[in-house]
Amino acid sequence: MANKNIDLAVVLHNDSDYKGWLVELKERFYSHRLKASCVTNGYLLEFYWKLGRDIEAQQYTNTYGSGFYKNLSQDLKNEMPEIKGFSPTNLKYMSYFYKLYAPLVANRPQVADDFMEGVYSADIQQSAPHNQNRQQGADDFKLLFMIPWDHHCRIISRCKGNMDKALFFVRKTWENNWGRDALLNWLDSDLYERDGKAITNFQSTLPAVQSDLAQQITKDPYQLDFLNLREKYDERDIEDELLNNVTRFLLELGKGFSYMGRQFRLEVGQQEFFPDLLFYNAHLHAYVVIELKAKSFHPSFLGQLSFYVSAINHQFKTDIDNPTIGLLICKDKDNVVAKYALDSYKEPMGISEYQLSKLFPKDFKSSMPTIEELEKELKDK
């Protein structure tokens, strides 16, 4: 194996194109590092993107095999001994970074050219997306250069070549300002598969913009893995545990939720009623009533929830608030029954399930380096 690596190094060093490219990389890196004194992350990621692009364009891995990264790593370290970040694993991630997101600009090369020629600037940072009416391809591409490289490596590793899923976590990281631990938590929670998936009647009961935003705050199923329940539990047990872990439940609900109360007292006529949980969502500018059921969905559950939604609208909603939303979280549901049941209600409501234990995919060995391998490489740089 050692002789084989030595032979490859000799071949590479006799390749005039490779040698010229190595000199260009060195010059390009120092140029980017100088600019990076202003906006470190953006320029660094621009350099990584271009390096990954070069590796793919020149087909070095196809020509020289897997040993190419080891040789390139050593050559870059020889050329720039004081610079860290050129481990074989990190170089592979630069290649993955480019390959994963290249489709964003495949049919719109001007997007990439304009961005790279304009260089990472304050203007680009200010144009970061904060609404749904953006030019998705262009803005998603710009957004790639606004989160840390360490975050990218973890997203790339966990999303296994699924660009839509990776972009979902890039957007969520930017919107929620997730640190590494928060990102890892959500990567492990099947958030992409669950986000916005509740069965709802929002499209028929809310204006278009409000309907889209309301759908986005839902999940199906909700993961209540932090609950410590006895074998035969009921709704009150779930409420007790959620109240004990309300901060964790707020994280599961998502950004913008404020806790208003449990068994919130409503006085209607001469009677009292107590919805399980009441929240206010700052992004929707609306109250959200949540009813918990430790049993399978039944259409009759919606009558109770609809009544609570109507009561909150009459007693608490102001002119600046949007219509109150009801969310029913039950043990499980028949999706067809749930859809039919929602059709007869004018109040905006959604139906989700809850999950008390995580389901992990079967273990498999990927050709992509694991996070543990990446962290070892980072320590060894």
C-alpha positions, 0 to 999 in steps of 0.5 A: 500500500505504501509503494502504491501511495508513493507511485501515485504521488510521483505520478501526480507531481509529474502531472503539469495540470495538477501542479499548476492547479496546486499553485493556483489553489495556494494563491486562491487560498491566501487571497480568500484568507485576506478577504476573510478577515471581514467575513470569515465564514462566507469566504472560506465556504466560497473557497471550499465550494470552488475547490470541490468544483475543481475536484469534480470538474477535473475528475481527479478521483476518477483518474487517481482513485481514492488515494487522491485526497491523501496526496492532495492533503499532504501537498496542500500542507507542504505548500501551506504548513501553517494552515489547518483544514486540509485533512483528507476527510475535510477535502472529501466533504468539500467535494460532497458540498459541491456535488450535493448543491450543484443542482441549485445552479446547474441550469442557472450558472449566472446565479453562481457567477454573480455570487462568486464575482460579487464576492461574499458581502454585507449586501448578500447577507442582508438579502438572506431569505426570511419569507416564503416569496423568495427566488428559491434557487438563488437565495438557497444558494446564497444561504449555503454560505451563511452557516458554519462549515462544521454545520455543513459537514453534519448536514451532509453526513446525515442527509446522505445525498438528499439535497432537499432534506439538506437545504431544509436543515440549512434554512432551519439553521439560519432561521433559528440560529441553531448551534451545533448541539441544536442542529444535531438534536433536530437531525436525529429527530426526523424533523424533515419527514415530520415538518408540516405533515399534520392533516388539516383543513387550513387551506379551506379555512384560512387565507392563503398566506396564513394557511401556509404558515399554519401548516408549517408549524405542524408536525406528524408525529410529534415526538414526546420522547422526553415523557416518563409515563407509566404503562397505562397512561391517560391524557392527564399523565401526558399533560403532567409530563408536558408541564414538567417538560414545557421547555422541551415541548416548546422546542418540539412545537417549534419557533414562535410558541409561547406557553399560555396555560394548562387546563385554561379556564373558559367560562361560556354561559353558565358553564366552565370548560378547560382546554388541555393546553393554550399557546400563542404563536408570534409568527402566526399572531394567533392562539393555538389550542391543543387537545391531547388524546391517549387513544386513537382518533375519533371524529367526535374529538373535533367537536370539543376542539372546535368549541374551544377554538370558537370560545377563544376567538370570542373571548380572547382574540383581538383585532390584531390577532389572526383566527385561533387554530386548534390542534388535536394530538392523539395516539394514532389515526386513520388518515382517511377518517381524519380528512373526512372529519375535518371537512365539516368544520369551519374552524382551522384545525389539524390532527397529528399523532404523538410518538413516545419512542424514536425509530432509528434506521437500520445501521449501515456503513456508508462510503461517506465518513461518519461524524466521529471520523470527521471529528477525529480528522479535525482533531488531527489537523 
